[in-house]
């Protein structure tokens, strides 16, 4: 890993729930020593990628990140093309909807929309999604290139007792997704969160990311699953169309099989 890559990796530590981070916490999050972390943060600060809060001396994202994000969205309008579909998902399912975008072998958070229907709901507060443990991640693995599987299999970190941590377990998860067209993470990344995901595509052809609904596991029912899947398929079609893509025939066929089942049968998928 190059010095530039190591420095830029610190940017992924920031999130809406963690907008400012002190030097010691950055060391713990990145697993690096204080001298190296400080040197990299100085370089990022000089380039405008981070800045320090004068009151706390904690680091936060800098104006260069905002400028680059605006250029990215203006030239590759991903977020704009997903927001209406996410709002529809949150409204129709009563749960948290979110979208991710794949860049290289990293799956990034793009946007999320929470439903006000429940006081207790899933919160999307990470900037990158583990490929093997999240609904978005395994969905992208199922419909992405084979090389992506090798990337995921090289880092099978256990997050909960339900996380797939062997190549065989991960391969079985992916095979099931290809049959139904929907990714699933039943408390495999966060305890008490059950998420369902559908792939999205852009003009380039390969899978471009995923659209997902995350629910509190205790209220996840076969009926809710059917509602989520039905609306996820519609959201995926809308986002894919907005991104200039076309849904592959095998994905549509898998959805047709999955959605033709009764809710009781879907609950054991």
C-alpha positions in Angstrom: 0.0 0.0 0.0 1.5 3.4 -1.0 1.9 6.3 1.3 -0.8 8.2 -0.5 -3.2 5.3 -0.2 -2.5 5.0 3.5 -3.1 8.7 4.0 -6.3 8.8 2.1 -7.6 5.7 3.9 -8.1 7.9 7.0 -10.9 9.8 5.2 -13.1 6.7 5.4 -13.1 6.9 9.2 -15.4 9.9 9.1 -19.2 9.5 9.0 -22.3 11.5 9.9 -22.2 10.0 13.4 -18.5 10.6 13.7 -17.9 13.9 12.0 -14.9 14.8 14.2 -12.1 12.5 15.4 -9.2 13.1 17.7 -5.7 11.9 16.9 -5.7 9.1 19.4 -9.0 7.8 18.2 -7.8 7.9 14.6 -4.8 5.8 15.6 -7.1 3.2 17.1 -9.5 3.2 14.1 -6.7 2.8 11.6 -4.5 0.6 13.7 -1.5 2.8 13.2 1.0 4.5 15.5 0.6 8.1 16.5 3.6 9.5 14.7 2.5 7.9 11.3 -1.1 9.0 11.8 0.0 12.6 12.7 2.2 12.8 9.6 -0.6 11.6 7.3 -3.1 13.9 8.8 -0.7 16.8 8.3 -0.4 15.9 4.6 -4.2 15.7 4.3 -4.7 19.0 6.1 -2.2 20.7 3.8 -4.2 19.5 0.8 -7.5 20.6 2.3 -8.9 17.1 2.7 -9.2 17.6 6.5 -9.1 20.5 8.9 -8.9 20.9 12.6 -11.7 22.3 14.8 -10.0 25.2 16.5 -11.9 24.6 19.7 -11.3 20.8 20.1 -8.3 20.2 17.8 -10.2 17.2 16.4 -10.0 16.5 12.7 -13.0 16.9 10.4 -13.4 16.6 6.6 -12.1 19.7 4.8 -13.4 21.8 1.9 -11.4 19.9 -0.8 -13.6 16.9 -0.1 -16.8 18.9 -0.6 -15.4 20.4 -3.8 -14.5 17.0 -5.2 -17.9 15.6 -4.2 -19.7 18.4 -6.1 -17.6 17.7 -9.2 -18.3 14.0 -8.9 -22.0 14.4 -8.6 -22.1 17.0 -11.4 -20.3 14.7 -13.8 -21.5 11.3 -12.5 -24.9 12.1 -10.9 -25.4 9.0 -8.8 -27.0 10.5 -5.6 -29.5 12.6 -7.5 -30.6 9.5 -9.5 -31.2 7.5 -6.3 -32.9 10.0 -3.9 -36.5 9.7 -5.1 -36.3 5.9 -5.1 -35.0 5.9 -1.6 -37.7 8.2 -0.4 -40.3 5.9 -2.0 -38.7 2.8 -0.3 -38.7 4.4 3.1 -42.3 5.5 2.7 -43.7 2.2 1.4 -41.7 -0.1 3.7 -41.6 2.0 6.9 -37.9 1.2 7.2 -34.5 2.7 6.4 -33.5 2.7 2.7 -30.0 3.3 1.5 -27.9 3.1 -1.6 -24.3 2.2 -2.2 -22.0 2.6 -5.1 -19.1 0.3 -6.1 -15.7 1.8 -7.0 -13.0 -0.7 -7.8 -13.3 -3.3 -5.0 -14.8 -0.8 -2.4 -18.5 -0.4 -1.7 -19.2 3.2 -0.6 -22.3 4.7 1.1 -24.1 7.0 -1.3 -27.3 8.1 0.4 -29.9 7.0 2.9 -33.5 7.8 3.9 -35.1 6.9 7.3 -38.8 6.4 7.7 -40.4 8.3 10.7 -42.9 5.4 11.1 -40.9 3.7 13.9 -39.1 5.3 16.9 -36.5 2.5 16.7 -35.0 2.1 13.3 -31.8 1.1 11.5 -29.2 3.8 11.2 -26.7 3.8 8.3 -23.6 5.4 9.8 -20.7 3.7 7.9 -18.9 5.1 4.9 -17.8 1.7 3.4 -19.6 -1.6 3.5 -17.9 -4.9 4.1 -18.5 -7.1 1.0 -19.0 -10.3 2.9 -21.1 -9.1 5.9 -23.7 -6.6 4.5 -26.7 -7.1 2.3 -25.3 -4.6 -0.2 -21.9 -6.3 -0.1 -23.1 -9.8 -0.8 -25.5 -8.5 -3.4 -22.7 -6.9 -5.3 -20.5 -10.0 -4.9 -23.3 -12.1 -6.4 -23.7 -10.0 -9.5 -20.2 -8.6 -9.8 -17.0 -10.0 -11.3 -15.4 -13.1 -9.9 -12.3 -11.1 -8.8 -14.5 -9.3 -6.3 -15.2 -12.5 -4.5 -11.4 -13.1 -4.0 -11.1 -9.6 -2.5 -13.9 -10.4 0.0 -12.6 -13.8 0.8 -9.2 -12.4 1.7 -10.8 -10.5 4.6 -13.6 -12.4 6.2 -13.8 -10.4 9.4 -16.3 -11.7 12.0 -18.8 -9.0 13.1 -21.5 -11.2 14.7 -22.1 -14.9 15.1 -24.0 -14.9 11.8 -21.2 -13.4 9.7 -19.9 -15.8 7.0 -16.2 -16.3 7.8 -15.2 -19.1 5.4 -15.0 -19.2 1.6 -17.6 -22.0 1.6 -20.1 -20.1 3.7 -19.7 -17.0 1.6 -20.1 -19.0 -1.7 -23.3 -20.5 -0.4 -24.7 -17.1 0.5 -23.9 -15.8 -3.0 -25.4 -18.8 -4.7 -28.7 -18.2 -2.8 -28.7 -14.5 -3.9 -28.3 -15.5 -7.5 -31.4 -17.6 -7.2 -33.6 -15.0 -5.6 -32.0 -11.8 -7.0 -31.9 -10.2 -3.5 -29.0 -9.9 -1.1 -29.6 -10.6 2.6 -27.8 -9.8 5.8 -29.7 -11.3 8.7 -27.8 -9.8 11.7 -24.5 -10.7 10.0 -23.1 -7.2 10.3 -25.0 -5.7 13.1 -27.0 -7.6 15.7 -30.7 -6.8 15.5 -30.6 -5.6 11.9 -32.1 -7.6 9.0 -31.4 -6.0 5.6 -32.4 -6.9 2.0 -30.7 -5.6 -1.1 -31.1 -5.5 -4.9 -28.3 -4.7 -7.4 -28.2 -1.6 -9.5 -26.5 -1.0 -12.8 -25.2 1.9 -14.9 -24.3 2.5 -18.5 -21.0 0.7 -18.2 -22.8 -2.7 -17.8 -21.3 -4.4 -14.7 -23.0 -4.0 -11.3 -22.6 -0.4 -10.1 -23.9 -0.8 -6.5 -27.0 -1.7 -4.6 -30.2 -0.4 -3.1 -31.2 -1.8 0.3 -33.7 -1.7 3.1 -32.6 -2.2 6.7 -35.1 -3.3 9.3 -35.0 -4.0 13.0 -34.8 -7.8 13.1 -37.5 -8.2 15.8 -40.2 -6.7 13.5 -39.0 -8.4 10.3 -41.9 -10.7 9.1 -42.6 -12.7 6.0 -45.1 -10.1 5.0 -42.6 -7.3 5.5 -40.0 -9.2 3.5 -42.4 -9.5 0.5 -43.2 -5.8 0.7 -39.5 -4.9 0.8 -38.5 -7.2 -2.1 -41.4 -5.9 -4.3 -40.5 -2.3 -3.7 -36.7 -3.0 -3.9 -37.2 -4.4 -7.4 -39.1 -1.2 -8.4 -36.4 1.0 -6.8 -33.6 -0.9 -8.6 -35.3 -0.5 -11.9 -35.7 3.3 -11.3 -32.1 3.9 -10.2 -30.7 1.7 -12.9 -32.7 3.7 -15.5 -31.6 7.0 -14.0 -28.0 5.8 -14.1 -28.3 4.9 -17.8 -28.1 1.2 -17.2 -30.1 -1.9 -18.1 -31.1 -4.7 -15.7 -29.7 -8.1 -16.8 -32.3 -10.7 -17.8 -31.0 -13.1 -15.1 -31.8 -10.6 -12.4 -35.3 -9.9 -13.6 -35.9 -13.7 -13.9 -34.6 -14.3 -10.4 -37.0 -11.6 -9.1 -39.9 -13.1 -10.9 -39.2 -16.5 -9.2 -38.7 -14.9 -5.8 -41.7 -12.6 -5.9 -44.0 -15.3 -7.1 -43.6 -17.2 -3.8 -45.9 -16.7 -0.9 -44.6 -14.6 2.0 -44.5 -17.8 4.2 -42.2 -19.5 1.7 -40.0 -16.4 1.4 -39.3 -16.3 5.1 -37.1 -19.4 4.8 -35.1 -18.2 1.8 
